[in-house]
Amino acid sequence: MTRTGYATAKSRKNYAGTSPITPASGTKRVVLAHYARNMRLADAIYLWAFASLNASSGARAFYDAHRDAGDTHHAALRALGNRLVGILHGCLANGSFYDEHTAWGHRSEHESAEAA
């Protein structure tokens, strides 16, 4: 993934294979993972998401929210990996370094506003 190779975060997530597929019929909706993808890149993102659980409080809160919503461990890690690819796209598009508060700060502000 190059810095200028993708116009949007969605296109970068699609290339990485982290964006979910949501087939739906009239009565049923299912969220699935991509099967046709670069498996080495997908494995690297999965391990990146797993490693970030101990290194990032924002990533841990995101993962825990998905687990509390009923997602399995693997589904929550895929969602976290998808979010991390979006954060990576933002860093590359802006030419900025990763900052924990910038990446996850809006989530804590949004959750505190919902609690009030």
C-alpha positions in Angstrom: 0.0 0.0 0.0 1.6 3.2 -1.1 1.0 6.6 0.3 -0.7 8.0 -2.8 -2.1 4.7 -4.2 -5.6 5.0 -2.7 -8.0 8.0 -2.9 -10.2 6.9 0.1 -9.9 4.9 3.2 -12.6 2.6 1.9 -10.5 1.7 -1.2 -7.5 1.0 1.0 -9.6 -1.2 3.3 -11.0 -3.1 0.3 -7.5 -3.8 -1.0 -6.4 -5.0 2.4 -9.5 -7.2 2.6 -10.6 -5.8 6.0 -13.8 -4.2 5.0 -16.8 -6.4 5.7 -19.1 -7.9 3.2 -22.8 -7.6 4.1 -25.0 -9.7 1.9 -28.7 -9.2 2.7 -32.0 -10.8 1.6 -35.4 -9.5 2.5 -35.4 -11.1 5.9 -31.7 -11.8 6.8 -28.5 -9.7 6.9 -25.1 -11.4 7.4 -21.7 -9.8 7.9 -18.8 -11.8 6.4 -15.1 -11.4 5.9 -13.5 -11.2 2.4 -12.1 -14.6 1.3 -10.4 -13.4 -1.9 -7.7 -11.2 -0.5 -4.0 -10.9 0.0 -3.6 -13.4 2.8 -0.2 -12.2 3.9 -1.5 -8.7 4.3 -4.6 -9.9 6.0 -2.6 -11.9 8.5 -0.3 -9.0 9.2 -3.3 -6.7 9.9 -4.8 -9.4 12.1 -1.6 -9.6 14.2 -1.3 -5.8 14.2 -4.8 -5.6 15.7 -4.0 -8.3 18.3 -0.7 -6.6 19.3 -2.4 -3.2 19.6 -4.7 -4.6 22.4 -1.9 -4.3 24.9 -0.2 -1.2 23.4 -3.2 1.1 22.8 -6.0 1.9 25.3 -8.2 3.2 22.4 -7.8 -0.1 20.5 -8.6 -2.0 23.6 -11.8 0.0 24.2 -12.8 -0.5 20.6 -12.2 -4.2 20.8 -14.1 -4.4 24.2 -17.1 -2.5 22.7 -17.3 -5.1 19.9 -17.0 -8.0 22.3 -19.7 -6.5 24.6 -22.0 -6.1 21.5 -21.7 -9.9 21.0 -18.9 -10.2 18.4 -16.6 -13.2 18.6 -12.9 -12.6 19.3 -12.0 -13.0 15.6 -14.8 -10.7 14.4 -13.8 -8.0 17.0 -10.1 -8.3 15.8 -11.2 -8.0 12.2 -13.2 -4.9 13.0 -10.2 -3.4 14.9 -7.9 -4.2 12.0 -10.3 -2.5 9.6 -10.3 0.6 11.9 -6.5 0.5 12.1 -6.2 0.5 8.3 -8.5 3.6 8.3 -6.2 5.3 10.8 -3.2 4.3 8.7 -4.9 5.9 5.6 -5.5 9.1 7.5 -1.8 9.2 8.6 -0.6 8.6 5.1 -3.0 11.1 3.5 -2.1 13.9 5.9 1.6 13.0 6.1 1.4 12.8 9.9 2.6 10.4 12.5 0.3 8.2 14.5 -1.0 9.9 17.7 -3.1 7.9 20.2 -5.3 10.8 21.2 -6.0 11.9 17.6 -6.8 8.3 16.5 -9.1 7.3 19.4 -9.9 10.6 21.2 -13.1 11.2 19.4 -14.5 7.8 20.5 -14.2 8.6 24.2 -15.7 12.1 23.7 -18.6 10.5 21.7 -19.2 7.7 24.4 -19.1 10.3 27.3 -21.7 12.4 25.4 -24.0 9.4 25.0 -23.7 8.5 28.7 -24.8 12.0 29.8 
